[in-house]
Amino acid sequence: MMIVYNRFFETLKEKNITTYKLIKQYHISGSLIDKLKHNKSVTTTTINDLCSILGCGVDGIMEYVPDNK
């Protein structure tokens, strides 16, 4: 099982927001963007902040993908 953040990048594209804008305007760190790109864990506070910035629900940021085992 794994949480993936592909939806985050889809939401960015839909809202026409770049990662550069997140870094410069919203002070989101480049290392956080890297964590999301590589599906690393992030805090619920971070998810909350991203939902607030993007005006979306949790499902606009992440998705649970079950293991195929």
C-alpha positions in Angstrom: 0.0 0.0 0.0 1.2 3.4 -0.8 0.0 7.0 -0.8 0.9 8.7 -4.1 0.8 12.4 -4.9 0.1 12.3 -8.6 -3.2 14.2 -8.1 -1.3 17.1 -6.6 0.5 17.7 -9.8 -2.8 17.2 -11.8 -4.4 19.8 -9.6 -1.6 22.2 -10.1 -2.0 21.9 -13.8 -5.8 22.3 -13.7 -5.4 25.4 -11.5 -2.6 26.7 -13.8 -0.2 27.0 -10.8 3.5 26.2 -11.2 5.8 24.7 -8.6 7.8 27.9 -9.0 4.8 29.9 -7.9 4.3 27.6 -4.9 7.9 28.2 -3.9 8.0 32.0 -4.5 4.5 33.1 -3.7 3.5 30.6 -1.0 6.9 29.8 0.4 6.6 26.1 -0.1 10.1 24.5 0.0 11.7 22.9 -3.0 12.4 19.9 -0.8 8.7 19.4 -0.1 8.0 19.5 -3.9 10.7 16.9 -4.2 9.1 14.7 -1.5 5.8 14.9 -3.3 7.4 14.0 -6.7 9.0 10.9 -5.1 5.9 9.9 -3.0 7.7 10.4 0.3 5.7 11.0 3.5 4.6 14.5 4.4 2.7 15.7 7.5 -1.0 16.2 7.6 -0.3 19.9 8.4 1.4 20.1 5.0 -1.5 18.4 3.3 -3.8 20.9 5.0 -1.7 23.8 3.8 -1.7 22.5 0.2 -5.4 22.0 0.2 -5.9 25.6 1.5 -3.5 27.0 -1.2 -5.1 25.0 -4.0 -8.7 25.3 -2.8 -9.2 21.5 -3.0 -9.9 18.5 -0.8 -7.4 15.9 0.2 -8.4 13.9 -2.9 -6.9 16.7 -5.0 -3.5 16.1 -3.4 -3.1 12.4 -2.7 -4.5 9.0 -3.4 -4.2 5.6 -1.7 -3.0 2.9 -4.0 -3.3 -0.6 -2.6 -0.6 -3.2 -2.9 -1.2 -5.8 -5.6 0.2 -8.6 -3.4 
